[in-house]
Amino acid sequence: MQRDTIVALATPAGVSAIAVVRVSGPLSQSLFCRFISKSEFSPKTLYHCKYLSREGKTLDDILMVFFPSVGSYTGEDAVEIYCHGNMLIVENILADLCGRGFRFAESGEFTKRAFLNGKLDLCQAEAVADVIHATNERAMQVAQNQLSGALSDRVNTVSRNLLNALAEVEIGIDFSDDEVCDEKTFFHDVLQKIEAATKELKILIESNKYHSVINNGISTVILGEPNAGKSSLFNFLLGEDRAIVSEIAGTTRDIISEKIVIGNNVLKICDTAGLRSKAVGEIEQTGIAKAITKASNADFFLIVMNINSNTLPSIPWEIVNRLNDQNTLVVINKIDLPKNCIVEDFLPHLDRIEISIKNETNPWSLKTKILEVTSRNKTLNHDVDIMVNARHVDILRRANACLEAIQSKMLQPLYIETIASDIRQSLETLGEITGTYDNEKMLDLIFSNFCIGK
């Protein structure tokens, strides 16, 4: 166990009313007592004092609080110092602490120590970073559920059931055939436990498909021919003039992305180059190619058409094949102008709305219509309480592979010892999720993605 005392700024660097300096380790209590003139003090209580440097210089008026190891975040004695949020003051305090034998914390080291000291399991430790970086209510709710142990509980339940199956298999190994009451019943019971575990692991793996939607927003691409009003639609949804709007065809060349909130959904909207078969110049061709590539990975589509156009839009077949009534809304724009084409013939199986962004005819109904279409899509609106990340998916798949190998062996008693080995391997693999299986390189990689001071 590390015995040095670490220190870091726990609030963002910059000018603010208050900055928090966090300390954890064996020197914490002696530091606290150096500044508090009381012979006795109460843990978890704020004390007002002056921060005096080693040379006796007053660096700031501060508040300090001491957390004993049993009640601290890290599981070690810890101190928090609240000073004025001037970075010169903060830097002077940090420099003084380092001169007293403290060292700067590495990324995520406070949370890593909390894990190593048994205050959090690895799932919960990862959820700390998710809570900090959550950008919307759904992401925050899932992160808080996992911080409270929801994912850990699901994984631990699977592990307990596998341990019961392992115990039954080892009974079959330890006793002779004539001592096993009913061989068929024995293997049937074990197989049921394995199948139940496999089913639960697959459900957890499946939850990963909501990860990008919940954390990054619904990837929404605006598509259509040049001058259909794509950039105007983009600006309207955003509430500002973010994209250049021009009557000159092919103005938008590169992809512009922004996030907006509609109802409970976060949409990451992308304005793209106008789609047309005869692009003018290499740059526009590149823009169209980027638009098609972006659309190939999108969750939701806004297909914009100009009602004043003499022809119906031409959408590449690889995009049309992805469009359905759960992921696409056709936006028929410029209804203040004469109707020059039969709009009913354009993607007739999809929902549509007629608007004029320029004259503000029906534009506010657009957001309501977007919510109506996205609400049909279970992937975009699934009410998940937990959600595994890429690391978890890899572990769950490896654990599940061990269990699927078992199912092919269950009717062959010859393989009973290898079945026990497969269950143990699955259990050990699942331990990588909560951290019961210790892998130092894995821990270093996970906590290196945390911010300093957490």
Beta strands, then each sheet from edge to edge (+ up, - down):
strand 1: 6-9
strand 2: 16-24
strand 3: 47-52
strand 4: 58-67
strand 5: 78-85
strand 6: 103-104
strand 7: 218-224
strand 8: 256-262
strand 9: 265-271
strand 10: 300-306
strand 11: 328-333
strand 12: 351-354
sheet 1: 3+ 4- 5+ 2- 1+ 6+
sheet 2: 8+ 9- 7- 10- 11- 12-
end
